[in-house]
Amino acid sequence: MSSIEVNHAYLDYPLVGIGSRSLKTRLLGAATGGLISSGDAVPVVKALRDISFSLKEGDRLGLVGHNGAGKSTLLKVLAGIYQPTAGSVTVRGRIVSTLNISLGMEPEATGFENIIIRGLLLGMKRAEINNKLDEIAAFTELGEYLNMPVRIYSSGMTTRLAFATVTAMDSDILLMDEVIGTGDAAFMDKAEKRLNEFMNRSKIIVLASHSDQVIRKFCNKALLLEHGQVISTGIPDEIIVTYHSRIVETVGA
C-alpha cells in the first residue's frame, strides 16, 4: 500500500560562502522575513518549518504558493534528495520524480543509449527498459536521430526524448514540479494524452504548479505554503481562493 507520512518536518541548510555578519546577509534576512538567519557562523536558510500531512492511494495533492514558498524544496524532501533537519518523512512505494527531466542525459551517447541510461537512473530494470524501448522510440518520432549523439539534438528533441522515457515508467508515487512540457507545440496534443495516462497510472501524485487550472485539473487536495510553512490544506478551489486573497492582502498592506 503506497503512502506518504510527513510529521513535523523541518529543513535548514547553510549558505556556504556568505559571511554571517555581512551587509548582504542582513539584507537577505530582512527580505525573507527571517527565513535566512545570520548566526555567529554560516548563515542558515530555514527552508521548511513544521510541515505535516499524510497521503494515501488515490490522493492527488497540489502544492500552491508564491516563488520561494518551499514547494520545490518539499518535493525534494519527498524524493529523498534532502533529509529533514527535524521531524520525519516516510514514503512507501516506488517514486518517479520529474524534478529534473533531463537528468542523466549524456551528450556523446545516442538517443537509444540515453533511453537506457535515463531509465536506469530513474530506477527501471534493464529488462523493463528493453520491453519499452520500441514504444519509447516510436513516441519520440525522432527516427534515425535516435542512432545519433544527443549533442546534435535541438532542445525540443532532447526534451521529447526525456519526456518519452520518464512517462513510460510505472510509479506508485509521482512527484512533479510543474506539468512536463515537450518544447514542441506540434507535439503537444499527443504529449498531453500520454501525460494524462502517465499520471492516471500513479497511485499518489504531489504536484507543484503556479497554474490554478493545472491544480484544479489534476488534484483533489491542495496545500498552501508560505515562507516554508503550511498555511492551509483543503480542496483545490478553497486553497486557490485563500492563496489569491492573501496575495491581495499583501499587496494592499
Secondary structure, DSSP 8 states (H G I E B T S, - for coil): --EEEEEEEEEEEE-TTS-TTSHHHHHHHHHTTTSEE--SSS-EEEEEEEEEEEEETT-EEEEE--TTSSHHHHHHHHHTSS--SEEEEEEES-EEE-TTTTTT--TTSBHHHHHHHHHHHTT--HHHHHHHHHHHHHHHT-GGGGGSBGGGS-HHHHHHHHHHHHTTS--SEEEEES----S-GGGHHHHHHHHHHHHHH-SEEEEE-S-HHHHHHH-SEEEEEETTEEEEEE-HHHHHHHHHHHHHHHHH-
